Amino acid sequence: MKWAVWNGRSLMFNIFISFLGIIVLFSVFNALSVHLFNKGVQKEIIQYNRLMLKNTAERYQTHFERIKTLLFDTYTDEKIVAFNRQLQVKGESDIEYWKASEMLKELRSEAYNPMFYLNNLIVYFDSHSFIVEKEGTVEADMFFSRFYVSPDYPFAYWKEQFGRTGNYKLHPQKTFTVSTLNSSASHELIPFSFRMPSSNYQVIALLDARMLQEAFYGTEDNRQFMILQKDGSLLYRSSTELSAANIPAFENGSGYGLSRGYYYFVEKDTEGNLTYVTAVPYANIASRVRNASLTLLLVFAVSIVIGLLASLYFSRKINRPVKQMVTSILQRDPVELRSPIREFDLIHRNIHELMREKEAVHKELLDKRSLLTSFGYINKLKSITSDINEWKDIAVMDESFFIVLFQLHFKLQPVADSEMKTERMAYYIQEYISLVLSERLPSSHTFQIENNQILSLIRSKEIPEALDETLTRLKTILDRDKAYFLVTIAISPVYDRSAQFNDAYREVLEMAQQARPMDESQVIRERRSVPAQLVFTVPQEQELYANLQAGNRQLFCVAFMERMLDQMDKKEASIQQLRQLAEGVIARVAKILEPYGADADSSLQRRQSALMQECCTLEQFKQFYGQLFHAAAAVIQTKKEEQDPTVSFVMDYVENKFADDASLDLLADKLNLSSAYLSVYIKEKTGANFSEHINAVRIRKAKELLSATDLSVQEISARIGYRNVTSFIRMFKKMTGIPPGEFRKNRVIESEKPDREP
């Protein structure tokens, strides 16, 4: 009797078999996963090593580019150039060696900068065989024979470098014995030198090879790392176990290969000058695969055992109270069950009563459902101009339905000319839509929700084909009056219950917001993927508002915004997205007008925001931006005409004489004022001093030349009034955040973007 539960029709048996089937299913899945894992994990490890090497190559390449910049900046430093001139033109007794101390500060700052991973930074002057490094000055022969000693890089080697033709040169890693006053230690260093042809001096950066490897590659003992130069020679290797000769040939450009117990991974930099190689022992990868497989098998076995025990326990726990409950129902003698599951006992004692109550409550709900639900929807849908009896029928309906929203967009100018009020137009449109829909779809009900919203509810399990024909007919007729208004028609999915009416209404509202800026009525049957909001780049935004703030370039602003609108239209942006963009532009224009008085920005912002909300076609948005920029430029131009004559003269002088040797003293003489008084006056009236104004004009002109011409940075520097290209680069980076070369590169990329966009 004890084993009766194992009868094939018993609840206990069926529950246990169900649990067992789930266990078997998951067991097969896990076994297949382990099998696939054994095949795929090795590929994943290989892919990981390739990705890691690629990241390492990118980091090394970026760092070498950073060191190139450091070498060039150090080489062109004014103090170093001046000191080199002394060494070349003056006699030994006339050379001011004390000026070398001025170079030491900058050399120490760069040499001890942790981001460069430098052991030392050296400036080697050929004449007088003189070296300046982070610890001080020393003769070149003594430096390379006592302080930085390497048999591969003696003094004669560096002397020969003055005869090479190239500018930059990476020298292979070698061991240097570095001696100081208190200690001596060996370091693995990679020299990186720079000199111009026929130059008297060169700059040498001694890179700490071990620190570079720890920072960019890691320090795992079982991996070997090498860097090869373009000619195949070694630039660096982490150990002496492997050499360049051990690297196998790779088939079909796979980037990795197995040879002599090692997996070799190869990655070249983007310029093809350096090749980075990782050698990982095959035993290491095999060990990882084996350990992972054993772990998965162990977890798999433990899971099966736990699953079997849990299945047996829960099957018995569920079967016992259910069996007692069934027995009690059959005997019509409800008694308290001996089960830790209180809900089973509750169901057992009240099942018949609950069934009777369910029937009574269901009948009462159907008979006495109030109109409160309807009034809730009315509150959501605002004012409905229809017979309340029709709404009562909808509220108590118990069948599938869908709704159609007619969103009206009135065009203010034509309506004003026609002497027809929008409220009256909306009423006539609603009456006509109701008439057309009721003829083809008798189950439809049409309501006016707001002045610009009309809603039709149609009771049906499926959207009928007659609706498409009706809406096509409505669209054709409504488009005849598109000079006065446009209509966006959104059709919701089918819903099962009247309680979902609010969800259906929200759905069609969101669909209507995806309407395109087109000069015709639109029918939206389903949601579409809306493109990401198109925004200005930082340079575009600065240029746009700089031209607007000038007060005399509104035509540029309008043309720029028309291009932006055309780009958004190609990407199928919605009216809602165009309005969001317009709100941002209005806010920024109002911010620009703040200095010209509180009324200027607040009144313009309110007026333009109201006009923007009425835009529903691309042409209307273009006209809106034209009006906005014209109004803003008019305010700015009016304010400019009221400016102080002295300040106007100064601004005009700066704008036209920025390329000359302009100075505050010269300007003060022209105005018969003292330079000190004029400086304070300009600062007080404009908020910036004279030098800030002239630098701003020069950098603005430089950006125009960088964008529109192929002139070199040095030529542009001379054209805009900088006599020293280094000063120009420093000022350009200070005011824009990036060097001139990078600014030109960004402009080229931005100019090519529209051609590549779909």
C-alpha positions in Angstrom: 0.0 0.0 0.0 2.9 2.3 0.7 4.1 2.0 -3.0 0.7 2.7 -4.5 1.8 6.3 -5.2 4.0 4.8 -7.9 1.0 3.8 -9.9 1.2 5.2 -13.4 -1.9 7.4 -12.9 -1.1 8.7 -9.5 -0.3 12.4 -8.8 2.9 11.5 -7.1 4.2 9.4 -10.0 3.3 12.1 -12.6 4.8 14.9 -10.6 8.1 13.0 -10.1 8.2 12.0 -13.8 7.7 15.7 -14.7 10.5 16.7 -12.5 12.6 13.9 -13.9 11.9 15.0 -17.4 13.0 18.5 -16.6 16.2 17.1 -15.1 16.9 15.0 -18.1 16.3 17.9 -20.4 18.7 20.1 -18.5 21.2 17.3 -18.3 21.2 16.9 -22.1 21.6 20.6 -22.4 24.5 20.8 -20.0 26.2 17.8 -21.6 25.9 19.5 -25.0 27.2 22.7 -23.4 30.2 21.0 -22.0 30.9 19.4 -25.4 30.6 22.7 -27.2 32.6 24.4 -24.5 35.5 22.1 -25.0 35.5 23.1 -28.7 34.9 26.7 -28.3 36.9 27.7 -25.2 40.2 27.3 -26.9 39.1 29.6 -29.7 37.9 32.1 -27.0 41.3 32.0 -25.3 43.0 32.5 -28.6 40.6 35.4 -29.4 41.3 36.9 -26.0 45.1 36.8 -26.5 44.7 38.4 -30.0 42.5 41.1 -28.6 44.9 41.7 -25.7 47.8 42.0 -28.1 45.8 44.4 -30.3 45.1 46.6 -27.3 48.7 46.4 -26.3 49.8 47.5 -29.8 47.4 50.4 -29.8 48.7 51.5 -26.4 52.4 51.3 -27.5 51.6 53.2 -30.7 49.8 55.9 -28.8 52.6 56.2 -26.3 55.3 56.4 -29.0 53.2 59.2 -30.7 53.1 60.9 -27.3 56.9 60.6 -27.0 57.3 62.0 -30.5 55.3 65.1 -29.5 57.4 65.4 -26.3 60.7 65.2 -28.3 59.5 67.8 -30.8 58.2 70.2 -28.1 61.5 69.8 -26.3 63.6 70.2 -29.5 61.7 73.4 -30.4 61.8 74.9 -26.9 62.9 78.5 -27.0 65.4 78.1 -24.2 67.1 75.1 -25.9 67.1 76.9 -29.3 68.7 80.0 -27.7 71.3 78.0 -25.8 72.2 76.1 -29.0 72.7 79.4 -30.8 75.2 80.5 -28.1 77.2 77.3 -28.5 77.5 77.8 -32.2 78.2 81.5 -32.5 80.1 82.4 -29.2 83.5 81.5 -27.9 84.0 79.2 -24.9 84.5 82.1 -22.6 81.4 84.0 -23.7 78.9 81.1 -23.4 76.5 81.6 -20.6 76.4 78.1 -19.2 74.3 79.2 -16.3 71.3 79.4 -18.7 71.4 75.7 -18.9 69.7 75.7 -15.5 66.6 77.2 -17.1 66.3 74.1 -19.3 66.8 71.7 -16.4 63.4 72.7 -14.9 61.4 71.7 -18.0 63.6 68.6 -18.6 63.1 67.4 -15.0 59.3 68.1 -15.2 59.0 65.9 -18.3 61.5 63.2 -17.2 59.8 62.7 -13.9 56.3 62.7 -15.4 54.9 59.2 -14.8 52.8 59.2 -17.9 55.9 59.1 -20.1 57.6 56.1 -18.4 61.0 57.8 -18.9 64.3 57.0 -17.2 65.9 60.2 -18.5 65.4 62.9 -21.0 68.7 64.2 -22.6 69.6 67.1 -24.9 73.0 66.4 -26.5 74.8 69.4 -28.2 77.4 68.3 -30.7 79.4 71.5 -30.4 81.4 71.5 -27.1 80.1 67.9 -26.7 77.7 69.1 -24.0 74.7 67.2 -22.4 71.8 68.6 -20.4 69.8 65.9 -18.5 67.5 65.6 -15.6 70.3 65.6 -13.0 72.3 68.5 -14.5 74.9 69.1 -17.2 77.9 66.9 -18.1 80.3 66.2 -21.0 78.9 63.7 -23.5 81.9 61.4 -23.3 81.7 61.2 -19.5 77.9 60.7 -19.5 78.0 57.7 -21.8 81.1 56.2 -20.2 80.3 56.6 -16.5 76.6 57.4 -15.9 74.7 55.7 -18.7 76.9 52.9 -19.8 76.0 50.3 -22.5 78.4 48.5 -24.8 75.9 48.8 -27.6 75.4 52.5 -27.2 78.8 54.1 -26.5 79.6 57.8 -27.0 80.8 57.1 -30.6 77.3 55.7 -31.5 75.5 58.8 -30.4 78.2 60.9 -32.2 77.4 59.1 -35.4 73.6 59.9 -35.0 74.4 63.5 -36.1 75.1 62.1 -39.5 71.8 60.2 -40.1 69.1 61.5 -42.4 65.9 60.7 -40.6 64.3 62.8 -37.9 62.8 60.3 -35.4 64.5 57.0 -34.6 63.6 54.2 -32.2 66.7 52.3 -31.0 66.6 48.7 -29.9 66.3 47.9 -26.2 69.6 47.4 -24.4 70.9 47.1 -20.9 72.3 50.3 -19.4 74.3 50.5 -16.2 72.9 53.7 -14.6 75.3 55.1 -12.0 74.5 57.9 -9.5 76.4 59.3 -6.6 75.1 56.6 -4.2 74.2 53.6 -6.2 74.5 51.8 -9.5 71.8 49.6 -11.2 71.0 48.0 -14.5 68.0 49.1 -16.5 66.4 47.9 -19.7 66.0 51.0 -21.8 64.7 51.9 -25.3 66.3 55.1 -26.6 64.1 57.3 -28.8 65.9 60.2 -30.4 65.0 63.2 -32.6 67.0 65.7 -34.6 66.5 67.9 -37.6 68.9 67.5 -40.6 72.2 69.3 -40.2 71.2 70.3 -36.6 73.8 70.8 -33.9 71.8 69.0 -31.2 69.5 66.0 -30.7 67.0 65.1 -28.0 67.1 61.5 -26.6 64.3 60.0 -24.5 65.4 56.9 -22.6 62.2 54.8 -22.2 62.0 52.3 -19.3 61.2 49.1 -21.2 60.0 47.1 -18.2 57.7 49.9 -17.0 56.2 50.1 -20.5 55.6 46.4 -20.5 53.9 46.4 -17.1 51.7 49.3 -18.0 50.7 48.2 -21.5 51.0 44.4 -21.6 51.2 42.9 -18.1 53.8 40.8 -16.3 52.5 37.2 -16.7 55.6 34.9 -16.4 54.4 32.3 -18.9 54.0 34.7 -21.8 56.7 36.1 -24.0 56.5 39.5 -25.6 58.5 41.0 -28.5 58.4 44.1 -30.6 59.9 43.9 -34.1 61.0 46.8 -36.3 60.1 47.2 -40.0 63.2 45.4 -41.1 62.5 42.4 -38.8 65.1 43.3 -36.2 64.2 43.2 -32.5 63.2 46.4 -30.8 62.3 44.8 -27.5 61.7 41.3 -26.0 60.6 40.4 -22.5 63.1 37.5 -22.1 65.9 35.8 -24.0 64.1 32.5 -24.4 62.7 33.3 -27.8 63.9 35.5 -30.7 62.6 36.8 -34.0 63.8 33.6 -35.7 61.3 31.5 -33.7 58.2 33.3 -35.1 56.5 31.0 -37.7 55.0 32.0 -41.0 51.2 32.7 -40.8 48.8 31.4 -43.4 46.1 33.5 -45.0 46.9 36.4 -42.7 45.4 34.6 -39.7 47.4 36.6 -37.2 48.3 33.6 -35.0 50.0 30.2 -35.4 51.3 27.2 -33.4 54.9 26.3 -33.5 57.3 24.4 -31.1 54.9 24.3 -28.2 53.9 28.1 -28.4 51.0 29.9 -29.8 52.3 33.0 -31.6 50.1 36.1 -32.0 51.1 39.0 -34.3 49.7 42.5 -34.6 51.1 45.4 -36.7 50.6 49.1 -35.9 48.5 51.2 -38.3 51.6 52.6 -40.0 53.2 49.2 -40.4 56.5 50.3 -38.8 56.4 48.0 -35.7 55.2 44.5 -35.3 54.0 43.2 -31.8 54.3 39.5 -31.0 53.0 37.4 -28.1 54.1 33.8 -27.5 51.8 31.8 -25.2 52.8 28.2 -24.2 50.3 25.7 -25.7 50.4 23.9 -22.3 48.9 26.9 -20.6 45.9 27.1 -23.0 45.4 23.3 -22.8 45.5 23.5 -19.0 42.8 26.2 -18.9 40.5 24.2 -21.1 41.0 21.1 -19.0 40.4 22.8 -15.7 37.3 24.5 -17.0 35.9 21.2 -18.4 36.5 19.4 -15.1 34.8 22.2 -13.2 31.7 22.1 -15.5 31.5 18.3 -15.2 31.7 18.4 -11.4 28.9 21.1 -11.3 26.9 19.0 -13.7 27.1 15.8 -11.5 26.2 17.7 -8.3 23.3 19.4 -10.0 21.8 16.0 -11.2 22.0 14.5 -7.7 20.5 17.6 -6.0 17.8 17.7 -8.7 16.8 14.1 -8.1 16.6 14.5 -4.3 14.6 17.7 -4.6 12.2 16.2 -7.2 11.4 13.3 -4.8 11.0 15.6 -1.8 8.7 18.1 -3.5 6.6 15.4 -5.3 5.8 13.8 -2.0 5.2 17.2 -0.3 2.7 18.2 -2.9 1.0 14.8 -3.4 0.1 14.2 0.3 -2.2 17.3 0.9 -3.7 17.1 -2.6 -4.6 13.4 -2.0 -6.3 14.3 1.3 -8.1 17.2 -0.2 -9.5 15.1 -3.1 -10.6 12.4 -0.6 -12.4 15.0 1.6 -14.2 16.5 -1.5 -15.4 13.1 -2.7 -16.6 12.3 0.8 -18.2 15.8 1.2 -16.7 15.9 4.7 -14.2 18.8 4.8 -11.8 18.4 7.6 -8.5 20.3 8.5 -5.6 18.9 6.5 -2.4 17.8 8.2 -0.2 19.9 5.8 2.3 22.6 6.4 0.8 24.4 3.4 -2.0 26.5 4.9 -3.4 27.4 1.5 -4.3 23.8 0.7 -6.4 23.6 3.9 -8.1 26.9 3.1 -9.0 25.8 -0.4 -10.3 22.5 0.9 -12.6 24.0 3.4 -14.0 26.7 1.2 -13.9 25.4 -2.4 -17.7 25.0 -2.8 -18.6 28.3 -1.1 -16.0 30.1 -3.2 -17.5 28.7 -6.4 -21.0 29.9 -5.5 -19.6 33.3 -4.5 -17.7 33.6 -7.7 -20.9 33.0 -9.7 -22.8 35.6 -7.7 -20.1 38.2 -7.9 -19.7 37.7 -11.6 -23.4 38.2 -12.3 -23.5 41.3 -10.1 -20.5 42.9 -11.8 -22.1 42.4 -15.2 -25.5 43.7 -14.1 -24.3 46.6 -11.9 -21.2 47.9 -13.6 -21.3 51.7 -13.1 -20.3 54.5 -15.3 -17.4 55.5 -13.0 -15.0 53.7 -15.4 -16.4 55.7 -18.2 -16.0 59.0 -16.3 -12.3 57.9 -15.6 -11.8 57.7 -19.3 -13.6 61.0 -19.8 -11.2 62.6 -17.4 -8.3 61.2 -19.4 -9.8 62.2 -22.7 -11.0 65.6 -21.4 -14.2 66.8 -22.9 -16.2 64.5 -25.2 -18.9 66.1 -27.3 -21.2 63.1 -27.7 -24.3 61.5 -26.3 -23.7 60.0 -22.9 -25.9 57.0 -23.8 -23.4 56.1 -26.6 -20.6 56.3 -24.1 -22.6 54.1 -21.6 -22.9 51.4 -24.3 -19.1 51.5 -24.9 -18.3 51.3 -21.2 -20.3 48.1 -20.7 -19.2 46.4 -23.9 -17.3 43.2 -23.6 -15.8 42.7 -27.0 -12.6 43.5 -28.9 -12.1 47.1 -30.2 -9.5 49.5 -31.6 -9.4 53.3 -31.9 -8.4 55.8 -34.6 -7.0 59.2 -33.5 -7.3 62.2 -35.9 -4.7 64.8 -34.8 -5.4 68.2 -36.3 -2.6 70.7 -37.2 -4.1 74.1 -38.0 -2.1 76.6 -40.1 -2.6 79.9 -38.4 -2.0 82.3 -41.3 -4.5 80.8 -43.8 -7.1 80.4 -41.0 -6.7 84.1 -40.0 -7.3 85.1 -43.6 -10.4 82.9 -44.0 -12.2 84.3 -40.9 -13.0 80.7 -39.8 -12.4 79.8 -36.1 -10.5 76.6 -35.4 -13.2 75.4 -33.0 -15.8 75.6 -35.7 -13.5 73.9 -38.2 -12.8 71.0 -35.8 -16.6 70.6 -35.3 -17.2 70.3 -39.0 -14.3 67.9 -39.5 -15.6 65.7 -36.6 -19.1 65.6 -38.1 -17.8 64.7 -41.5 -15.5 61.9 -40.2 -18.4 60.5 -38.1 -20.6 60.5 -41.2 -18.0 58.7 -43.4 -17.1 56.1 -40.8 -20.6 55.3 -39.7 -21.6 54.6 -43.4 -18.8 52.0 -43.9 -18.4 50.9 -40.2 -21.7 51.0 -38.4 -20.1 49.9 -35.1 -17.9 53.0 -34.9 -18.4 55.9 -32.5 -16.6 59.2 -33.1 -15.9 61.8 -30.4 -14.2 65.2 -30.3 -11.6 65.0 -27.5 -10.0 68.5 -27.8 -10.0 71.3 -30.2 -7.4 69.5 -32.3 -8.2 65.8 -31.5 -11.0 63.6 -32.8 -11.3 60.0 -31.7 -13.2 57.1 -33.3 -13.8 53.8 -31.5 -14.5 50.7 -33.7 -15.8 47.4 -32.2 -14.2 44.5 -34.1 -11.9 41.6 -33.6 -9.8 42.5 -36.6 -9.1 45.8 -38.3 -11.5 45.5 -41.3 -10.4 46.1 -44.8 -13.1 48.7 -45.2 -11.2 50.9 -42.8 -8.2 51.2 -45.2 -10.5 52.2 -48.0 -12.4 54.7 -45.8 -9.2 56.3 -44.4 -7.7 56.6 -47.9 -10.9 58.3 -49.0 -10.8 60.6 -45.9 -7.1 61.4 -46.5 -7.9 62.5 -50.1 -10.7 64.7 -49.1 -8.9 66.2 -46.1 -5.9 67.0 -48.2 -8.0 69.3 -50.3 -8.0 71.7 -47.4 -4.3 71.3 -46.5 -3.9 75.0 -46.9 -5.9 75.4 -43.7 -5.0 72.3 -41.7 -3.2 68.9 -41.8 -4.4 65.6 -40.2 -2.3 62.8 -38.6 -4.4 59.6 -38.5 -3.1 56.9 -36.0 -4.7 53.4 -35.7 -4.2 51.4 -32.5 -3.8 47.6 -32.2 -6.9 45.5 -31.3 -7.7 45.4 -27.6 -9.8 42.7 -25.9 -11.6 44.6 -23.0 -13.1 48.1 -22.5 -10.9 48.5 -19.4 -7.9 48.8 -21.9 -9.4 51.9 -23.4 -6.9 54.2 -21.6 -4.0 52.1 -22.9 -5.3 52.3 -26.5 -5.6 56.1 -26.2 -2.0 56.4 -25.0 -0.8 54.2 -27.8 -2.4 56.3 -30.6 -1.1 59.5 -29.0 2.5 58.1 -29.1 2.0 56.9 -32.6 0.8 60.4 -33.7 4.0 61.9 -32.3 6.0 59.9 -34.9 4.4 61.8 -37.8 6.8 63.2 -40.4 7.0 66.9 -41.3 5.1 66.5 -44.6 2.6 68.9 -46.2 -0.2 66.3 -46.4 -2.3 64.1 -44.1 -0.6 61.0 -42.8 -1.9 57.6 -41.8 0.1 55.7 -39.2 -0.8 52.1 -38.8 2.1 51.0 -36.5 5.1 52.3 -34.7 8.3 52.9 -36.6 11.9 53.1 -35.5 12.6 56.8 -34.9 16.2 57.9 -35.6 18.4 59.2 -32.8 18.1 63.0 -32.2 20.5 64.9 -34.4 22.5 67.4 -32.3 25.2 69.9 -33.1 28.8 69.2 -32.6 30.7 71.6 -30.3 32.4 73.4 -33.2 29.1 73.7 -35.1 27.3 75.1 -32.1 30.1 77.6 -31.4 30.2 78.8 -35.0 26.4 79.1 -35.2 26.0 81.2 -32.1 29.1 83.2 -32.8 27.7 84.3 -36.1 24.3 85.0 -34.5 25.9 87.0 -31.7 27.8 89.1 -34.3 24.4 90.4 -35.4 25.2 90.6 -39.1 25.3 87.0 -40.3 21.7 85.8 -39.9 21.8 84.5 -43.5 24.6 82.0 -42.4 22.5 80.8 -39.5 19.4 80.2 -41.6 21.4 78.3 -44.2 23.0 76.2 -41.5 19.7 75.3 -39.9 18.2 74.5 -43.3 21.0 72.0 -43.9 20.4 70.5 -40.5 16.7 70.2 -41.2 17.4 68.5 -44.6 19.7 66.0 -42.9 17.0 65.2 -40.2 14.4 64.8 -43.0 16.6 62.3 -44.8 16.8 60.3 -41.6 13.0 60.4 -41.4 12.9 62.5 -38.1 9.4 63.2 -36.6 7.7 66.5 -36.0 8.2 65.9 -32.3 12.0 65.6 -32.8 12.1 68.8 -34.9 10.2 70.7 -32.1 12.6 69.4 -29.5 15.6 70.7 -31.5 13.8 74.1 -32.0 13.2 74.4 -28.2 16.9 74.0 -27.6 17.8 76.6 -30.3 15.2 79.1 -28.9 16.6 78.7 -25.3 20.1 79.3 -26.5 19.1 82.4 -28.5 17.3 83.7 -25.5 20.5 83.2 -23.5 22.5 85.2 -26.0 19.9 88.0 -25.8 20.2 88.2 -22.0 22.8 91.0 -22.0 20.6 93.1 -24.1 17.8 93.4 -21.6 15.3 91.1 -19.8 12.4 92.0 -22.2 14.4 91.1 -25.3 15.0 87.4 -24.4 11.7 86.6 -22.5 9.3 88.1 -25.0 11.1 86.7 -28.0 11.3 83.2 -26.3 7.5 83.2 -25.6 6.6 84.4 -29.0 8.9 82.0 -30.9 7.9 79.0 -28.8 4.2 79.7 -29.6 5.1 79.9 -33.4 7.2 76.7 -33.2 4.3 74.7 -31.8 2.3 75.4 -34.9 5.0 74.1 -37.3 4.1 70.8 -38.9 6.0 70.8 -42.3 9.7 71.1 -43.1 9.1 74.4 -44.9 7.3 75.9 -41.9 10.3 75.0 -39.7 12.6 76.7 -42.1 10.5 79.8 -42.1 10.4 79.7 -38.3 14.2 79.6 -38.1 14.4 82.5 -40.5 12.0 84.6 -38.4 13.8 83.6 -35.2 17.3 84.5 -36.4 16.1 87.7 -38.1 14.4 88.9 -34.9 17.4 88.0 -32.7 19.9 89.7 -35.2 17.7 92.8 -35.2 17.9 93.1 -31.4 21.7 92.5 -31.4 22.2 95.0 -34.3 20.1 97.7 -32.5 22.2 97.2 -29.4 25.4 97.4 -31.3 24.4 100.7 -32.8 24.1 102.1 -29.3 27.6 101.1 -28.3 30.2 103.4 -26.9 32.3 105.1 -29.7 35.6 104.4 -28.0 34.8 100.7 -27.6 33.5 100.6 -31.2 36.8 102.1 -32.5 38.8 99.6 -30.4 36.7 96.6 -31.7 37.0 97.9 -35.3 40.7 98.3 -34.9 41.2 94.8 -33.5 39.0 93.3 -36.2 40.9 95.0 -39.1 44.5 95.2 -37.7 44.8 91.9 -35.9 47.6 90.7 -38.3 49.7 93.8 -37.7 52.0 94.5 -34.8 49.0 95.8 -32.8 49.6 97.0 -29.3 47.7 98.8 -26.6 50.2 101.7 -26.6 49.8 102.3 -30.3 46.0 102.3 -29.9 46.1 104.6 -26.9 48.2 107.1 -28.9 45.6 107.1 -31.7 42.9 107.9 -29.1 45.0 110.4 -27.1 44.6 108.3 -24.0 47.0 106.7 -21.6 47.5 103.0 -22.1 46.7 102.2 -18.5 43.4 104.2 -18.7 42.4 102.6 -22.0 43.1 99.1 -20.7 40.9 99.6 -17.6 38.2 101.3 -19.9 38.1 98.3 -22.3 37.9 95.8 -19.5 35.1 97.7 -17.8 33.0 98.1 -20.9 33.5 94.8 -22.6 34.4 92.4 -19.7 37.7 91.4 -21.4 41.1 93.1 -21.8 42.8 94.2 -25.1 45.0 91.1 -25.4 42.0 88.8 -25.0 40.1 90.6 -27.7 42.9 90.4 -30.2 43.7 86.8 -29.4 40.0 85.9 -29.9 40.0 87.5 -33.4 43.2 85.9 -34.4 42.1 82.4 -33.3 38.8 82.9 -35.1 40.6 83.9 -38.3 42.9 80.9 -37.8 40.0 78.5 -37.6 38.6 79.9 -40.9 42.0 79.4 -42.6 42.4 75.9 -41.2 39.0 75.0 -42.5 39.0 76.7 -45.9 42.7 76.6 -47.0 45.6 74.2 -47.3 48.1 76.6 -45.7 50.5 75.1 -43.2 50.2 75.9 -39.5 53.4 78.1 -39.7 52.0 80.1 -42.6 48.7 80.7 -40.8 50.5 81.7 -37.7 52.4 84.4 -39.7 49.3 85.6 -41.5 47.3 86.3 -38.3 50.1 88.1 -36.5 52.0 85.5 -34.5 55.7 85.8 -35.0 56.3 82.5 -33.2 54.5 79.3 -34.3 54.9 77.8 -30.8 53.1 80.7 -29.3 50.3 80.4 -31.8 49.9 76.6 -31.1 49.9 77.2 -27.4 47.2 80.0 -27.6 45.1 78.0 -30.1 45.1 75.0 -27.8 44.3 77.2 -24.8 41.3 78.7 -26.4 39.9 75.7 -28.3 41.2 72.7 -26.3 42.9 71.1 -29.2 46.0 71.8 -31.4 45.5 73.4 -34.9 46.3 70.2 -36.7 43.7 68.2 -34.8 41.2 71.0 -35.4 41.8 70.8 -39.2 41.4 67.0 -39.1 38.1 67.2 -37.2 36.7 69.7 -39.7 37.7 67.4 -42.6 35.9 64.5 -40.9 32.8 66.6 -40.2 32.6 67.8 -43.8 32.7 64.2 -45.1 29.9 62.9 -42.8 26.8 64.0 -44.8 28.2 62.2 -47.9 28.4 59.0 -46.0 25.0 59.1 -44.3 22.2 57.2 -45.9 
